[in-house]
Amino acid sequence: MAPVADAGVNQTVLMGATVTLDGSASFDANKDALSYAWSFAVVPLGSSATLTSATTVKPTFVADVAGVYGLRLVVSDGQLNSVAVLVLVTASAVNVAPVAVAGTAQNVVTSSVVTLDGSGSSDANRDTITYAWTLNATPVGSLASLSSSTSAKPVFTADVSGTYVASLLVSDGALTSAVSITTVTASALNSAPVAVVGTSQSVLTTTLVTLDGSGSTDANRDALTYSWTLTAKPTGSAAVLSSLTAPKPTFTADLAGTYVASLVVNDGKVSSSPVVTSVTASAANAAPVAVTGANQNVLTTTLVTLDGSASSDANRDTLTYLWTLNSKPTGSVAALSSATSPKPTFTADLAGTYVASLVVNDGKVGSNAAVTTVTAAVANSTPVAVVGANQNVLTGATVTLDGRLSTDANRDVLTYTWSLITKPTGSVASLSSTSASQPTFTADLAGTYVASLVVNDGQANSTSVATTVTATVANSVPVANAGEAQAVAVAAVVTLDGRSSTDANGDVLSYNWVMLYKPPTSAAALSSAVAAQPSFTADLAGVYVLSLVVNDGKVDSPVATVTVTATVP
């Protein structure tokens, strides 16, 4: 049988973040070892993002530009390839919508008290999030209700056998997440068990690793049997599980890399869904890294402080330091105050260049040498103009420029000369002052403004430096409207309607419909995911939950949902 690829959940991150992808939930029914092939399906315009590795279980990349990154994963069992699956990573330079996680599906015995769990929800900006739960569907005759719609972990009683559908939205106070759906299936008879594995582990190579499935559960409290598989391991590894049926098997992580194990439990009647855990093994000792700090420009006779305190060791071993003053101007008698201190000093007694090197040792191995230079000068040093980072603002904003980080090696008092050298056609923007350290101007039109700065220390001008301010017209987030809830007969053709969705800027909207939930074994599918009025056939009795997101060409709306209930006439 062909393996099944699982690229993990969609992610929302801040621009510049290192994103870790996760294909460890991929599996093969024949329990063959899997190989992985990741690739970019889409990246934002201007991005140069690259994967650290296209063939590991958990590659990473840096989201260098705001926008949507689409990653494709195909896994192979050595004979057949899986169907390609896609995961989306949305990077934002400003506030990011939080991500709702409603928890895994549950199987329980009828009359059980069920605890929903949204505590895994997150916000990339680390804002405090609030919860909004809805019990979207319950079996016929059920009186179930949530103990709280705003708690992270509300409860309800599954009073009738059947399927309960709950949805979760979280908000960071400014933006609302996409909807997350979870189901609870209550049965008066046997319930499928739930396999539980321990958390991912990081170990050193040659470590004896213990896996743990003892937390697996069965709602009927039946005795469980265990079936483990080591689904992935580093190329060349001879690792094998000590037992395929023990609750806590072991294996030796003989090579550096990622090991993936899956577990299925059985209650004597039915098996659970497979769950996976990963173990990352690294070499026993990593060489430390010496860091000497930035090069320095000073005046002669200055007491110079070198700084190696930023040196590091991946194993967190205690470091020792060995400094050497490799070269100095002819005739200089400069000497280090200490060769073994993290911050030794010396006096730059003559004009010229001093070169110092540092090697750090973790008690087992020394680092590569790191070098820093100190240039001492007697004459006046030209000042250096420094402007703030480029800015992106909305039209009408008051922009503050900042030259206060400009420097002079002689510590002379600086004067400032600003110029607004470029602005959009028709703009009447002007600087509040051309000689202040922090002048302002109003970005009255959309477009690009370029300001330049020259500083003077009373003797010489600096090189001119420039900063760019890009002003854009504020865009309003569109509002999705998925229409009213519907009740239909089984086999009816249901027409959805998103035409009431709106955009305050009057932009043309595009539509993205998703069938979030349908009765088990239903083959219902949308006639189109991008039409304003798609349809589907309610082929089985039960609840269908649909979501709609509209886009104005710039940003997605919050998610809107609609419920369709099909009953036998």
Secondary structure, DSSP 8 states (H G I E B T S, - for coil): ---B------EEEETT-EEE---TT-B-TT----EEEEEEEE--TT-----S-SSSSS-EEE--SSEEEEEEEEEE-SS-B---EEEEEEEESS----B------EEEETT-EEE---TT-B-TT----EEEEEEEE--TT-----S-SSSSS-EEE--SSEEEEEEEEEE-SS-B---EEEEEEEESS----B------EEEETT-EEE---TT-B-TT----EEEEEEEE--TT-----S-SSSSS-EEE--SSEEEEEEEEEE-SS-B---EEEEEEEE-S----B------EEEETT-EEE---TT-B-TT----EEEEEEEE--TT-----S-SSSSS-EEE--SSEEEEEEEEEE-SS-B---EEEEEEEESS----B------EEEETT-EEE---TT-B-TT----EEEEEEEE--TT-----S-SSSSS-EEE--SSEEEEEEEEEE-SS-B---EEEEEEEE------B------EEEETT-EEE---TT-B-TT----EEEEEEEE--TT-----S-SSSSS-EEE--SSEEEEEEEEEE-SS-B---EEEEEEEE--
